[in-house]
Amino acid sequence: MIAQRVHNSNHLFFDNFWMVYNESFPKEEKRNFLQQQEIFLKQEYTLNIYIEENTLKGFLAYWTFPNFIFVEHLAIARAGQGQGLGKSILQDFIKVQQIPVILEIEHPLDEISIRRLQFYQRLGFIENEYEHFQPPFNKNDQPLSLRILSLYERISEDLFNEFAEKQKHVVMNHIN
């Protein structure tokens, strides 16, 4: 698989990314098209897509801050699911990181969310006990209660608070 960084919606595979993004996440966990356009302008944001045989296999979207990296979205195209691609993408990503890696998941209440938690745990992510509400992507939605995972060790309360502030004021500040 070849990784490519996407800088804007003019990228050759943007439409493929957008289709996978919209199929993979519920409305309350994703941006609309205009919001996606806006975050491409933020230096902290990176969108990597993964291509094989001229087909988009998946993507990883993340935010880099001085004290942590926030993995916001990871998804595999339906045709590539169950082949270990998500594991491969995330393993390659985390092995080069020098600062804490943080991500959010739904509370593990059903089979799918329990499997998602187990997937991240197998890669070395650990649950944190902080109460966390993701700010809404859409102005009419409510904040979303999510679990915080961090790579290899729990994060300090100070780092959690820094994450929550960056999420509110940088990651989500385009939401009106």
C-alpha positions in Angstrom: 0.0 0.0 0.0 1.2 3.5 -0.8 0.4 6.4 1.6 -0.5 9.7 0.1 -1.2 13.0 1.9 -4.3 14.8 0.8 -4.1 18.6 1.1 -7.4 19.6 -0.4 -10.5 18.3 -2.2 -8.7 18.6 -5.6 -6.7 15.4 -4.8 -7.3 12.6 -7.3 -8.7 10.3 -4.6 -10.6 12.9 -2.5 -14.0 11.7 -3.8 -13.1 8.1 -2.9 -12.0 9.3 0.6 -15.2 11.3 1.0 -17.3 8.2 0.1 -15.5 6.0 2.6 -15.6 8.7 5.3 -19.3 9.1 4.9 -20.0 5.4 4.9 -17.8 4.8 8.0 -19.0 7.3 10.5 -22.4 8.4 11.8 -23.5 12.0 11.3 -22.5 13.0 14.8 -18.9 11.8 14.3 -18.0 13.6 11.1 -17.8 16.9 9.3 -19.7 18.2 6.4 -18.0 19.0 3.1 -17.4 22.7 3.9 -16.0 21.9 7.3 -13.6 19.4 5.7 -12.5 22.1 3.3 -11.7 24.4 6.3 -9.6 22.0 8.2 -7.3 21.3 5.3 -6.1 24.9 6.0 -5.0 24.0 9.6 -1.3 23.1 9.9 -2.0 20.6 12.7 -4.3 18.4 10.5 -3.1 15.6 8.3 -5.1 13.3 6.1 -3.3 10.3 4.7 -5.0 7.9 2.3 -3.7 4.5 1.5 -3.8 3.3 -2.2 -3.2 -0.1 -3.7 -3.7 -1.0 -7.3 -5.1 2.5 -8.0 -7.8 1.9 -5.4 -8.3 3.7 -2.1 -8.1 1.1 0.7 -8.4 3.4 3.7 -7.4 6.6 5.4 -6.0 8.0 8.7 -6.8 11.5 9.8 -5.0 13.0 12.7 -3.9 16.2 14.5 -0.4 16.9 15.6 0.2 19.1 18.7 3.4 19.8 20.6 2.5 17.3 23.4 0.3 14.7 21.7 -1.2 13.4 18.5 -4.9 13.0 18.2 -6.1 10.2 15.8 -9.5 11.5 14.8 -10.6 9.1 12.1 -9.4 5.7 10.8 -11.4 3.8 8.2 -11.0 1.0 5.7 -13.1 0.8 2.5 -15.7 -1.9 2.7 -14.0 -4.0 0.1 -10.8 -4.1 2.2 -12.3 -4.8 5.6 -11.2 -7.9 7.5 -7.8 -8.1 5.8 -5.7 -6.5 8.5 -5.4 -3.2 6.7 -6.5 -1.0 9.6 -4.0 -2.8 11.9 -1.2 -2.4 9.3 -1.9 1.3 8.8 -2.1 2.0 12.6 1.0 -0.1 13.4 3.1 1.8 10.8 1.8 5.1 12.1 2.3 4.5 15.8 5.8 3.0 15.6 7.3 6.3 14.5 5.5 8.6 17.0 7.6 10.2 19.7 4.8 11.7 21.7 1.6 10.3 23.2 -1.1 9.2 20.8 -4.7 9.7 21.8 -8.0 8.7 20.2 -11.7 8.5 21.1 -14.1 5.6 20.7 -17.7 5.0 21.6 -18.4 3.4 24.9 -18.1 -0.4 24.5 -21.8 -1.3 24.9 -22.5 -3.5 21.9 -20.6 -6.1 19.9 -19.2 -3.7 17.3 -18.0 -1.2 19.9 -16.5 -3.9 22.1 -14.6 -5.3 19.0 -13.4 -1.8 18.2 -12.0 -1.4 21.8 -10.3 -4.8 21.6 -8.8 -3.9 18.2 -7.2 -0.8 19.7 -6.1 -2.7 22.9 -4.3 -5.3 20.8 -2.3 -2.5 19.3 -1.3 -1.2 22.7 -4.0 1.4 23.5 -5.2 1.7 27.1 -8.5 3.1 28.4 -8.4 6.3 30.4 -11.0 7.0 33.1 -11.6 10.7 32.3 -15.2 11.7 31.5 -15.0 13.1 28.0 -17.6 14.8 25.7 -16.5 15.4 22.2 -17.8 18.8 21.0 -20.5 18.4 18.3 -19.6 18.5 14.7 -22.9 20.0 13.8 -24.3 23.0 15.6 -27.7 21.4 16.4 -26.1 18.3 17.9 -25.2 17.6 21.6 -21.7 16.9 22.8 -21.0 13.1 22.4 -19.9 11.0 25.4 -16.8 9.0 24.3 -14.0 7.0 25.9 -10.4 8.2 25.6 -7.7 5.7 24.7 -3.9 6.4 24.8 -1.0 4.4 23.4 0.9 2.2 25.9 0.1 4.2 29.1 -2.6 6.4 30.6 -2.3 10.1 30.1 -2.1 12.6 32.9 -5.0 14.8 33.9 -3.0 17.8 32.6 -2.5 16.2 29.2 -6.2 15.1 29.1 -7.2 18.8 29.8 -4.8 20.0 27.1 -6.3 17.5 24.7 -9.9 18.6 25.5 -8.9 22.3 25.1 -7.2 21.7 21.7 -10.1 19.6 20.5 -12.5 22.4 21.4 -10.5 25.4 20.2 -8.5 24.0 17.3 -10.0 20.7 16.0 -13.6 21.8 16.3 -13.4 25.6 16.2 -14.7 25.7 12.6 -18.1 24.4 13.8 -20.7 27.2 13.8 
